[in-house]
Amino acid sequence: MAFTKTVSRRAALAAGAFACACAALAMPQAAQAAYPERPITLLVGFPPGGGGDLYGRLIASALSKTLGQTVVVENRPGAGGNIAAEQVARANPDGYTLILAMSGNFAASPAFKPQQLRYKVPDDFAMIGLILEAPHGMFVSHNSSYKSAAEVLKTARQKELTFASTGTGGAAHIGMERIKSLAGLNLLHVPYKGSGPAIADLIGGQVDLFFATASPLIGQVRQGQLRVLALTGEERSPALPDVPTFKELGVNMTMTQWYGLAAPAGTPKAVVEKLSHHLGMALKDPAVREAIRKDAAVEKDVPMDKFREYVLRDIEQYREAVTPELMKMMGL
């Protein structure tokens, strides 16, 4: 009888241990199923009011509606978006810290200065999805004496002009340096921490030109504060049919800017899949599409692994664009 009781007790303890183990295994899955249970932070590597901040807030608002939790934009400017990327790479991979990935911090910087970065692309990130592609543009102040890109190109071959970008080594900086090299221009680069301060100095006459992603600045063009003289890309933008491409002007610079979403590497696959699904929903929203298209950009729903492949291809394009001569010109 004592032996029977002992066996029964052991069996009960074993069953209890098994049940606890099963419950422990189920807890992460349950937590993932309940995700998100609190607000999500989306880091944007530029100051409010310019650059990617516009798209970060657009997507944050759209995701907030369908996820049922607030997605809060947190601006972490500096180093062309690299500071924000580094912070997210080191963040807890629980799906509550995301980054607005961009050509600059996810392709341009990894292409030509990987040794200076404290993160690796794509290894340190879980890729959620591409959001959009947008052309780069060459901007001047509304009161600038330059009325056309052809005039700027002609003048810059005769004397030095200054151009602003949102940071040394960013996608826009490389883009303008590429134009400078291809067209034989005399240009001095003046880096800023974001579009806001760069535009303030452009309007104030401290710099001659501003080269940046066009879409977030089209509103200021329509309001008469800025003028866009030329755009990158293979063809003219339907939203700006009167603005020539650099290719039309004899400068074969067609690279564009892109924005996407990423999380820290190690983020549970179920969480990444959920975020990717909701990003796809956002890009199908007519209001989101209108907001993207009206300013010369195009939405691009490229999820997860396909987005990872897209980023790797773009890194290779930048590696091809950044020749040793160009790196020397940029002082790198």
C-alpha positions as CSV (number, residue, x, y, z in Angstrom):
1,M,0.0,0.0,0.0
2,A,2.8,2.4,0.9
3,F,4.5,1.6,-2.5
4,T,1.3,2.4,-4.3
5,K,0.9,5.8,-2.5
6,T,4.6,6.7,-3.3
7,V,4.0,5.9,-7.0
8,S,0.8,7.9,-7.0
9,R,2.5,10.8,-5.3
10,R,5.4,10.7,-7.8
11,A,3.0,10.5,-10.7
12,A,1.1,13.5,-9.4
13,L,4.3,15.5,-9.0
14,A,5.4,14.6,-12.5
15,A,2.1,15.6,-13.9
16,G,2.2,18.9,-12.1
17,A,5.7,19.6,-13.3
18,F,4.7,18.8,-16.9
19,A,1.7,21.1,-16.6
20,C,3.9,23.9,-15.3
21,A,6.4,23.3,-18.1
22,C,3.6,23.5,-20.7
23,A,2.2,26.6,-19.1
24,A,5.7,28.2,-19.2
25,L,6.1,27.3,-22.8
26,A,2.7,28.8,-23.6
27,M,3.3,32.1,-21.9
28,P,5.5,33.6,-24.6
29,Q,3.1,32.5,-27.2
30,A,0.2,34.0,-25.3
31,A,2.2,37.2,-24.8
32,Q,2.9,37.4,-28.5
33,A,-0.8,36.7,-29.3
34,A,-1.8,39.6,-27.0
35,Y,0.8,41.9,-28.6
36,P,0.8,44.9,-28.4
37,E,-0.3,45.4,-24.8
38,R,1.3,48.8,-24.4
39,P,2.4,51.8,-26.6
40,I,5.0,51.2,-29.3
41,T,7.9,53.6,-29.8
42,L,9.0,54.4,-33.4
43,L,12.4,56.0,-33.6
44,V,13.0,58.5,-36.4
45,G,16.5,59.6,-37.0
46,F,15.7,63.3,-37.9
47,P,14.2,66.3,-36.1
48,P,10.4,67.0,-36.2
49,G,9.1,68.8,-39.3
50,G,11.4,67.5,-42.0
51,G,12.9,64.5,-43.7
52,G,11.5,61.1,-42.7
53,D,9.6,62.6,-39.7
54,L,6.6,63.2,-41.9
55,Y,6.4,59.6,-43.0
56,G,7.2,58.2,-39.6
57,R,4.2,60.1,-38.2
58,L,1.9,59.0,-41.1
59,I,2.7,55.3,-40.6
60,A,2.6,55.6,-36.8
61,S,-0.9,57.1,-37.0
62,A,-2.1,54.4,-39.4
63,L,-0.7,51.5,-37.3
64,S,-2.2,53.0,-34.1
65,K,-5.6,52.7,-35.6
66,T,-5.4,49.0,-36.6
67,L,-3.1,47.7,-33.8
68,G,-5.3,49.1,-31.1
69,Q,-2.3,50.7,-29.3
70,T,-0.6,54.1,-29.8
71,V,2.6,54.1,-31.9
72,V,4.6,57.1,-30.5
73,V,7.2,58.8,-32.7
74,E,10.4,59.6,-30.9
75,N,12.9,61.8,-32.8
76,R,16.6,60.9,-32.3
77,P,18.5,63.1,-34.8
78,G,22.1,62.9,-35.6
79,A,24.7,61.2,-37.9
80,G,22.2,60.9,-40.8
81,G,19.9,58.6,-38.8
82,N,22.7,56.3,-37.6
83,I,22.2,57.2,-33.9
84,A,18.6,56.1,-34.0
85,A,19.6,52.9,-35.8
86,E,22.2,52.1,-33.2
87,Q,19.8,52.6,-30.4
88,V,17.2,50.3,-32.0
89,A,19.8,47.6,-32.7
90,R,20.5,47.5,-29.0
91,A,16.9,47.7,-27.8
92,N,15.0,44.9,-26.2
93,P,13.6,42.7,-29.1
94,D,10.1,42.6,-27.8
95,G,8.4,44.6,-30.6
96,Y,7.9,47.8,-28.6
97,T,10.9,49.6,-30.1
98,L,10.9,50.1,-33.9
99,I,12.9,52.3,-36.4
100,L,12.0,54.1,-39.5
101,A,14.7,52.6,-41.7
102,M,16.0,54.7,-44.5
103,S,18.4,54.6,-47.4
104,G,20.9,56.6,-45.4
105,N,21.2,54.6,-42.2
106,F,20.3,51.2,-43.7
107,A,22.1,51.3,-47.1
108,A,24.4,54.3,-47.7
109,S,26.3,54.2,-44.4
110,P,26.6,50.4,-44.3
111,A,27.9,50.5,-47.9
112,F,30.9,52.7,-47.4
113,K,31.7,53.1,-43.7
114,P,30.6,49.9,-42.0
115,Q,33.7,50.0,-39.7
116,Q,32.4,53.3,-38.2
117,L,28.9,52.0,-37.4
118,R,28.0,50.3,-34.1
119,Y,25.3,48.2,-35.9
120,K,25.2,45.8,-38.9
121,V,22.6,45.8,-41.6
122,P,20.6,43.6,-41.9
123,D,22.1,41.3,-39.2
124,D,21.1,43.5,-36.2
125,F,17.5,44.0,-37.4
126,A,14.3,42.1,-38.0
127,M,13.0,43.6,-41.3
128,I,9.2,44.4,-41.1
129,G,8.6,46.0,-44.5
130,L,9.2,48.7,-47.1
131,I,6.9,51.7,-47.0
132,L,7.7,53.9,-50.0
133,E,10.2,55.2,-52.5
134,A,10.7,58.9,-53.2
135,P,12.9,60.9,-55.5
136,H,15.7,63.2,-54.2
137,G,15.5,66.8,-55.2
138,M,17.7,69.9,-55.5
139,F,16.0,72.8,-53.7
140,V,16.6,76.5,-53.6
141,S,14.9,79.3,-51.5
142,H,11.9,81.1,-53.0
143,N,14.1,84.2,-53.3
144,S,17.1,82.5,-54.9
145,S,18.5,84.0,-58.1
146,Y,18.7,80.5,-59.6
147,K,15.6,79.8,-61.6
148,S,16.6,76.4,-63.2
149,A,18.8,73.4,-62.6
150,A,20.6,74.1,-65.8
151,E,21.6,77.5,-64.5
152,V,22.8,75.9,-61.2
153,L,24.9,73.4,-63.1
154,K,26.4,76.1,-65.4
155,T,27.3,78.3,-62.4
156,A,28.7,75.5,-60.3
157,R,31.1,74.7,-63.1
158,Q,32.5,78.3,-62.9
159,K,32.5,78.9,-59.2
160,E,31.9,77.2,-55.9
161,L,28.4,76.9,-54.5
162,T,27.3,75.5,-51.2
163,F,24.8,72.7,-50.7
164,A,23.2,71.5,-47.5
165,S,22.2,67.9,-46.6
166,T,20.9,66.2,-43.6
167,G,24.2,64.7,-42.6
168,T,27.6,63.6,-43.8
169,G,27.4,60.2,-45.5
170,G,23.7,60.1,-45.7
171,A,21.8,59.0,-48.9
172,A,21.2,62.6,-49.9
173,H,24.8,63.6,-49.3
174,I,26.1,60.7,-51.4
175,G,23.5,61.6,-54.1
176,M,24.7,65.2,-54.5
177,E,28.3,64.1,-54.3
178,R,27.5,61.7,-57.2
179,I,25.9,64.5,-59.2
180,K,28.9,66.7,-58.4
181,S,31.3,64.0,-59.7
182,L,29.3,63.2,-62.8
183,A,28.7,66.8,-63.8
184,G,32.1,68.2,-62.8
185,L,30.6,70.7,-60.3
186,N,32.4,72.9,-57.7
187,L,30.3,72.3,-54.6
188,L,31.0,72.6,-50.9
189,H,29.0,70.3,-48.6
190,V,27.4,71.8,-45.4
191,P,25.9,69.1,-43.2
192,Y,23.0,69.6,-40.9
193,K,21.2,67.4,-38.4
194,G,17.9,67.6,-40.2
195,S,15.8,69.3,-42.9
196,G,14.4,71.9,-40.5
197,P,17.7,73.7,-39.7
198,A,19.0,73.2,-43.3
199,I,15.9,74.9,-44.7
200,A,16.1,77.7,-42.3
201,D,19.6,78.5,-43.5
202,L,18.7,78.0,-47.1
203,I,15.9,80.6,-46.8
204,G,18.2,82.8,-44.8
205,G,20.8,82.7,-47.6
206,Q,23.6,80.9,-45.6
207,V,23.7,78.1,-48.2
208,D,22.9,78.1,-51.9
209,L,21.3,74.7,-52.4
210,F,19.6,71.9,-50.4
211,F,19.7,68.3,-51.7
212,A,17.2,66.1,-49.9
213,T,14.3,63.6,-50.3
214,A,11.8,65.6,-52.2
215,S,8.5,64.4,-50.9
216,P,8.5,65.8,-47.3
217,L,9.3,69.2,-48.7
218,I,6.7,69.5,-51.5
219,G,4.3,71.2,-49.1
220,Q,6.8,74.0,-48.7
221,V,7.3,74.2,-52.5
222,R,3.5,74.6,-52.9
223,Q,3.4,77.2,-50.2
224,G,6.1,79.2,-52.0
225,Q,8.9,78.9,-49.5
226,L,11.1,76.6,-51.6
227,R,11.6,75.8,-55.3
228,V,12.6,72.3,-56.5
229,L,14.7,72.6,-59.7
230,A,15.4,68.9,-60.5
231,L,14.6,65.4,-59.3
232,T,16.3,62.0,-59.3
233,G,14.6,59.0,-60.9
234,E,14.2,57.5,-64.4
235,E,11.2,59.6,-65.3
236,R,9.4,62.8,-64.3
237,S,7.1,62.6,-61.3
238,P,3.4,62.7,-62.1
239,A,3.0,64.9,-59.1
240,L,5.6,67.4,-60.4
241,P,5.4,67.2,-64.2
242,D,7.2,70.5,-64.8
243,V,10.3,69.5,-62.9
244,P,13.0,67.8,-65.0
245,T,15.0,64.8,-63.9
246,F,18.8,65.0,-63.6
247,K,18.9,62.3,-66.3
248,E,17.2,64.8,-68.7
249,L,19.9,67.3,-67.9
250,G,22.7,64.9,-68.8
251,V,23.5,63.8,-65.3
252,N,22.8,60.0,-64.9
253,M,21.8,60.1,-61.2
254,T,18.6,58.1,-60.8
255,M,18.9,56.7,-57.2
256,T,15.9,57.4,-55.0
257,Q,15.2,57.5,-51.2
258,W,13.2,54.8,-49.5
259,Y,11.6,54.3,-46.1
260,G,10.7,51.1,-44.2
261,L,10.1,49.6,-40.8
262,A,12.5,47.4,-38.8
263,A,12.8,46.0,-35.3
264,P,15.8,44.7,-33.3
265,A,17.1,41.3,-34.3
266,G,15.6,38.6,-32.2
267,T,12.1,40.1,-32.2
268,P,9.7,37.1,-32.2
269,K,8.6,36.1,-35.7
270,A,4.9,36.3,-34.7
271,V,5.3,39.9,-33.7
272,V,7.3,40.8,-36.8
273,E,4.6,39.1,-39.0
274,K,1.8,41.0,-37.2
275,L,3.6,44.3,-37.7
276,S,4.2,43.5,-41.3
277,H,0.6,42.6,-41.8
278,H,-0.6,45.9,-40.3
279,L,1.9,47.8,-42.3
280,G,0.4,46.2,-45.4
281,M,-3.0,47.3,-44.3
282,A,-1.8,50.8,-43.8
283,L,-0.4,51.0,-47.3
284,K,-3.8,49.9,-48.7
285,D,-5.5,52.7,-46.8
286,P,-6.7,55.3,-49.4
287,A,-5.9,58.1,-47.1
288,V,-2.3,56.9,-46.6
289,R,-1.8,56.3,-50.3
290,E,-3.1,59.8,-51.1
291,A,-0.8,61.3,-48.5
292,I,2.2,59.5,-50.0
293,R,1.4,60.0,-53.7
294,K,0.5,63.7,-53.5
295,D,4.1,64.6,-52.7
296,A,5.8,62.6,-55.5
297,A,6.4,59.4,-53.7
298,V,5.0,55.9,-54.4
299,E,4.0,53.3,-51.7
300,K,5.7,50.0,-51.9
301,D,4.5,46.9,-49.9
302,V,7.6,44.7,-49.7
303,P,7.4,42.6,-46.6
304,M,9.9,40.9,-44.3
305,D,12.4,38.7,-46.2
306,K,11.7,40.4,-49.5
307,F,12.5,43.7,-47.8
308,R,15.7,42.3,-46.4
309,E,16.7,41.3,-50.0
310,Y,15.7,44.8,-51.2
311,V,18.0,46.4,-48.6
312,L,20.9,44.2,-49.5
313,R,20.5,45.1,-53.2
314,D,20.5,48.8,-52.3
315,I,23.6,48.5,-50.2
316,E,25.3,47.0,-53.3
317,Q,24.1,49.9,-55.4
318,Y,25.6,52.4,-53.0
319,R,28.9,50.5,-53.0
320,E,29.0,50.8,-56.7
321,A,28.2,54.6,-56.5
322,V,30.8,55.4,-53.8
323,T,34.1,55.1,-55.7
324,P,37.5,55.7,-54.0
325,E,37.6,59.1,-55.7
326,L,34.2,60.0,-54.3
327,M,35.2,58.9,-50.8
328,K,38.2,61.1,-51.0
329,M,36.1,64.0,-52.1
330,M,33.9,63.4,-49.0
331,G,36.9,63.3,-46.7
332,L,36.2,59.6,-45.8
